[in-house]
């Protein structure tokens, strides 16, 4: 099993690392979901544990995962400003 650690957290998004690979997951209501969404728009959740994060992660390189994390965080910040 992949040993997963949280590298960075912004709101509900987490940049995680495991075995030299990186991914972004979203944590909500005790579950984690892999990002980006599946091509059909669905996402299977898992328990908010290291094993759960490993099971839903869409593993990639660090640069790509950090870019996704930045994009998601910026979108979330813009949405929060609009809702005020």
Secondary structure, 3 states (H helix, E strand, C coil): CCCCEEEEEECCEEEEEECCEEEEEEEECCEEEEECCCCCCCCCEEECCHHHHHHHCCCECHHHHHHHHHHHHHHHHHHHHHHC
